[in-house]
Amino acid sequence: MPLPLDPVVEKIIPLLPLRDPTVMTPQSARDSLRALADARAAVPPPPVEHVSNIEVQGGAGKRPARLYRNGSGRAPTVIFFHGGGWVAGDLETHDRQARNLVIETGAVVISVDYRRPPETRFPGAFEDAFAAVRDVVGRIGDFGGDLARVGVAGDSAGGNLAATTALACRDAGIKLAGQLLVYPVTDVVGNFADPTENARFPSRAENAEGYFLTRATMEWFCGHYLAEMADGADWRVSPLRAKSLAGVAPAVVTTAWFDPLRDEGHAYARALKAAGVPVRYHEGEGLIHGYFGLGDASETARTEAQRARADFKALLAKGV
């Protein structure tokens, strides 16, 4: 039997935002996520030696980004994409996640501020993510300096962007050492509103509400990201629908047991394995969507996130 919901996390759930799409607007979603990050201002962030705001190439011009690193020697380089349903997150809301990646993997981390919907709908975020990776790889001497140890990472919608960018890199001949997909969105066909599509993933019903991220909120996010519902079949939105996953970078995939996205994340891990891609999978027992941001409060969340980052560190160290 799976572990029950972590009691510390259970107490936190009522304090978390983005749970009622009936009253949510893009701006209120952004404000609430930023407020959650600001509420932790009194808690010192994980210490990183060097943090600077930079720019990287996006799909339609330069995009703001933030570079994090410890030390100055050659190191792996990770391009990180924040979550927030494509709509709401930013560099600030995921600052601590980026810092923990630096500390626990030894990599230089570049967190990318991609264009968000509804102002820019699909494929804007994907195009920014892929362009950023191409830019960083093309200027690798400005970052970690080692083309054999480049990876992509992201959580939730950012995990979706990391997964789709890894596929695009494969097709473009860009070699990645690994991808870290943290409770990723992998199948948007039906916009989380179609009963037949939802039935393919029982977690969408089992965890539809009550555990922070709801199925209805995912429907709201998808409705803002996609101008046309038919776009959900595009592999750049739904990597699980890609014709082939063979040859994509080795992956670390995490899910959370009490998350509507659990089963599609697990399905993506299985599909990668079936295509011959090395995969390490963490099912996140006792945890909810967003647990990578709850490590300061929950030992269960902290330990599970550290296990995943350790696996990702091993992929980066091995290189291509």
C-alpha distance (Angstrom), angle and dihedral (degrees) to the residues before:
residue distance angle dihedral
M1 . . .
P2 3.82 . .
L3 3.76 119.4 .
P4 3.82 117.7 -92.1
L5 3.77 121.0 -109.4
D6 3.80 110.3 -67.6
P7 3.83 105.1 -102.7
V8 3.80 92.6 -138.2
V9 3.81 90.8 53.3
E10 3.81 90.6 45.9
K11 3.82 89.6 60.1
I12 3.82 91.5 48.9
I13 3.82 97.3 51.8
P14 3.84 96.1 80.6
L15 3.82 88.9 55.6
L16 3.82 95.2 54.5
P17 3.84 124.0 99.6
L18 3.83 133.9 -134.5
R19 3.80 95.0 53.7
D20 3.83 100.6 120.5
P21 3.82 114.2 53.5
T22 3.81 91.4 175.7
V23 3.81 89.6 77.4
M24 3.80 100.1 24.4
T25 3.79 124.4 112.7
P26 3.80 126.1 -176.1
Q27 3.80 90.0 -105.9
S28 3.80 94.9 46.6
A29 3.81 89.6 49.1
R30 3.80 90.6 52.0
D31 3.79 92.5 45.1
S32 3.80 93.2 49.7
L33 3.80 94.4 50.1
R34 3.79 91.1 47.1
A35 3.81 90.1 48.0
L36 3.79 89.7 52.9
A37 3.80 89.5 53.7
D38 3.81 92.1 45.1
A39 3.80 90.7 51.7
R40 3.80 88.1 67.9
A41 3.79 94.1 52.9
A42 3.80 92.1 112.2
V43 3.81 90.5 58.5
P44 3.81 108.7 81.0
P45 3.82 111.5 -119.8
P46 3.80 119.4 -118.9
P47 3.82 104.7 -76.4
V48 3.80 117.1 -105.7
E49 3.80 121.7 174.2
H50 3.77 99.3 -137.0
V51 3.82 128.9 27.6
S52 3.81 121.8 165.9
N53 3.78 137.9 163.4
I54 3.80 112.3 -120.4
E55 3.79 139.5 160.3
V56 3.78 130.1 -113.4
Q57 3.76 130.9 -173.4
G58 3.79 114.8 -89.7
G59 3.76 132.0 -172.6
A60 3.81 92.9 -86.8
G61 3.78 105.3 22.0
K62 3.77 138.0 -45.8
R63 3.80 120.2 -22.5
P64 3.81 129.1 -158.5
A65 3.78 114.6 -107.9
R66 3.78 138.3 168.3
L67 3.78 125.7 -131.5
Y68 3.80 121.7 -151.0
R69 3.79 127.2 -176.5
N70 3.78 146.3 150.9
G71 3.78 117.6 -142.8
S72 3.77 127.3 -4.6
G73 3.81 107.2 -105.3
R74 3.79 130.3 99.7
A75 3.77 110.7 -59.0
P76 3.80 141.9 160.0
T77 3.80 115.6 -82.6
V78 3.80 123.6 -138.4
I79 3.78 125.4 -169.5
F80 3.81 107.2 -152.5
F81 3.82 128.5 -159.5
H82 3.80 119.2 -161.9
G83 3.79 125.5 -133.6
G84 3.78 129.5 -129.6
G85 3.78 103.1 125.3
W86 3.82 90.7 -73.0
V87 3.84 84.8 -77.8
A88 3.79 109.1 68.0
G89 3.80 119.1 27.6
D90 3.79 127.8 87.5
L91 3.80 143.1 170.2
E92 3.81 92.3 -73.0
T93 3.81 97.9 49.1
H94 3.80 90.5 54.8
D95 3.78 100.1 35.7
R96 3.81 93.3 112.1
Q97 3.79 93.1 49.1
A98 3.80 90.2 53.8
R99 3.79 91.0 48.6
N100 3.79 92.7 50.8
L101 3.80 89.4 51.6
V102 3.80 90.1 55.6
I103 3.79 94.0 46.9
E104 3.80 97.0 45.2
T105 3.82 100.8 38.1
G106 3.80 102.3 31.9
A107 3.79 89.4 -130.1
V108 3.76 133.0 136.7
V109 3.81 104.0 -114.2
I110 3.80 124.8 -153.5
S111 3.80 112.1 -167.5
V112 3.81 110.8 -158.1
D113 3.81 125.5 -145.7
Y114 3.82 99.3 -149.2
R115 3.80 123.9 -171.9
R116 3.79 112.7 -86.3
P117 3.78 134.0 -146.0
P118 2.94 146.3 -83.7
E119 3.82 86.7 35.6
T120 3.81 88.9 47.8
R121 3.78 115.6 19.1
F122 3.80 130.0 -167.0
P123 2.99 128.9 -18.3
G124 3.82 91.5 27.2
A125 3.81 97.9 85.4
F126 3.80 92.3 44.2
E127 3.80 92.1 48.3
D128 3.80 91.0 50.5
A129 3.80 92.0 48.4
F130 3.79 94.9 50.0
A131 3.79 93.2 42.7
A132 3.80 89.7 51.6
V133 3.79 91.9 53.2
R134 3.80 91.7 48.6
D135 3.81 89.8 49.2
V136 3.80 94.5 48.9
V137 3.80 92.0 46.6
G138 3.79 90.0 48.7
R139 3.82 90.7 52.1
I140 3.78 98.2 34.7
G141 3.80 90.6 140.3
D142 3.81 88.3 66.9
F143 3.80 90.4 57.1
G144 3.81 129.0 25.5
G145 3.77 94.9 -22.2
D146 3.82 97.4 -139.7
L147 3.83 118.7 104.7
A148 3.80 90.5 -172.4
R149 3.82 92.6 63.7
V150 3.81 107.4 49.9
G151 3.79 120.8 130.7
V152 3.79 141.4 170.5
A153 3.78 126.9 -136.6
G154 3.77 139.7 175.2
D155 3.77 145.5 150.4
S156 3.82 127.8 -122.6
A157 3.82 106.5 -33.5
G158 3.80 85.7 7.4
G159 3.80 88.3 53.9
N160 3.79 86.8 53.5
L161 3.81 89.7 53.0
A162 3.81 91.8 46.9
A163 3.82 91.3 50.8
T164 3.80 95.1 47.2
T165 3.80 92.1 43.2
A166 3.80 89.8 52.4
L167 3.81 88.5 55.0
A168 3.80 90.9 48.8
C169 3.80 90.3 49.3
R170 3.80 90.6 53.0
D171 3.80 90.5 52.1
A172 3.82 91.5 47.0
G173 3.80 94.0 49.0
I174 3.82 93.9 -111.7
K175 3.80 109.0 145.4
L176 3.80 115.8 -140.0
A177 3.79 123.4 -169.5
G178 3.79 92.7 -148.1
Q179 3.77 150.9 -29.0
L180 3.81 126.8 -131.5
L181 3.80 110.0 -154.6
V182 3.79 111.6 -172.5
Y183 3.83 112.6 -163.6
P184 3.82 88.7 -36.7
V185 3.79 129.4 -164.4
T186 3.82 103.6 -121.6
D187 3.82 107.8 162.2
V188 3.79 121.6 38.7
V189 3.83 97.9 163.4
G190 3.79 105.9 134.6
N191 3.84 93.0 18.6
F192 3.83 90.5 -106.4
A193 3.82 86.4 -70.6
D194 3.81 101.5 90.4
P195 3.84 112.0 92.9
T196 3.80 93.7 -151.9
E197 3.80 93.5 52.0
N198 3.80 92.2 42.6
A199 3.80 90.4 53.0
R200 3.81 89.2 63.9
F201 3.80 87.9 69.2
P202 3.83 112.2 45.0
S203 3.82 92.0 -167.9
R204 3.81 88.3 71.6
A205 3.80 87.6 68.1
E206 3.81 99.4 30.6
N207 3.81 92.1 51.8
A208 3.80 99.0 25.9
E209 3.79 91.9 128.5
G210 3.77 142.3 -3.0
Y211 3.80 99.0 55.1
F212 3.85 104.0 80.1
L213 3.83 101.8 -98.2
T214 3.81 109.5 62.2
R215 3.77 132.1 -164.8
A216 3.81 88.9 -119.6
T217 3.80 91.0 54.7
M218 3.82 89.7 51.9
E219 3.81 88.5 52.3
W220 3.82 88.1 51.8
F221 3.81 91.9 49.5
C222 3.79 93.1 48.6
G223 3.79 91.2 47.8
H224 3.79 89.1 57.2
Y225 3.81 96.9 42.4
L226 3.81 98.0 47.5
A227 3.79 121.5 58.1
E228 3.81 88.9 -166.9
M229 3.81 124.8 30.9
A230 3.81 88.6 -138.8
D231 3.80 88.2 68.0
G232 3.79 87.8 74.6
A233 3.81 89.4 79.7
D234 3.81 91.0 60.5
W235 3.82 111.6 105.6
R236 3.81 88.3 -134.7
V237 3.82 86.1 69.0
S238 3.81 100.5 26.9
P239 3.80 110.8 34.1
L240 3.80 90.0 179.3
R241 3.82 85.9 68.6
A242 3.81 94.6 55.6
K243 3.81 112.8 126.4
S244 3.79 90.7 -125.7
L245 3.79 135.3 8.1
A246 3.80 93.9 -173.2
G247 3.77 115.3 128.2
V248 3.78 97.0 17.6
A249 3.80 118.2 136.2
P250 3.82 120.1 -78.8
A251 3.78 110.4 -89.4
V252 3.76 144.6 -145.7
V253 3.80 108.2 -157.9
T254 3.79 123.6 -171.8
T255 3.78 130.0 -174.6
A256 3.80 134.1 177.0
W257 3.78 120.0 -124.7
F258 3.82 94.4 -137.0
D259 3.80 95.9 48.3
P260 3.82 130.0 104.8
L261 3.83 87.1 -137.4
R262 3.82 93.4 56.8
D263 3.79 99.3 99.6
E264 3.80 98.1 44.5
G265 3.80 89.7 50.1
H266 3.79 90.1 50.5
A267 3.81 90.0 46.1
Y268 3.80 89.7 54.0
A269 3.81 91.5 51.0
R270 3.82 89.6 51.0
A271 3.81 91.9 46.8
L272 3.79 91.2 51.3
K273 3.80 90.9 50.8
A274 3.80 90.9 48.0
A275 3.81 88.2 54.1
G276 3.79 91.0 54.1
V277 3.81 96.5 -102.8
P278 3.83 115.9 142.7
V279 3.82 107.7 -116.0
R280 3.78 136.5 -178.7
Y281 3.80 111.7 -163.5
H282 3.82 128.5 -162.6
E283 3.80 116.3 -171.7
G284 3.80 97.7 -163.2
E285 3.79 99.7 -133.5
G286 3.80 114.0 -156.2
L287 3.80 92.3 13.1
I288 3.80 140.7 108.9
H289 3.78 135.3 -142.2
G290 3.78 109.1 -72.8
Y291 3.79 96.4 32.5
F292 3.83 92.8 136.2
G293 3.79 84.6 73.2
L294 3.81 94.5 50.0
G295 3.79 100.0 63.6
D296 3.80 94.1 109.8
A297 3.81 89.9 61.9
S298 3.80 105.8 29.2
E299 3.79 124.1 53.6
T300 3.81 89.0 -163.6
A301 3.80 91.2 55.2
R302 3.79 93.1 44.9
T303 3.80 94.0 49.6
E304 3.80 94.2 47.6
A305 3.80 92.8 48.3
Q306 3.80 91.0 48.2
R307 3.81 91.2 52.1
A308 3.78 90.9 54.1
R309 3.79 93.8 46.3
A310 3.82 89.9 49.2
D311 3.80 89.9 55.2
F312 3.79 90.0 48.4
K313 3.81 90.5 49.7
A314 3.81 88.7 55.4
L315 3.81 91.3 52.9
L316 3.80 91.4 49.9
A317 3.80 91.7 47.5
K318 3.79 91.8 51.4
G319 3.78 92.4 50.7
V320 3.79 126.7 -176.1
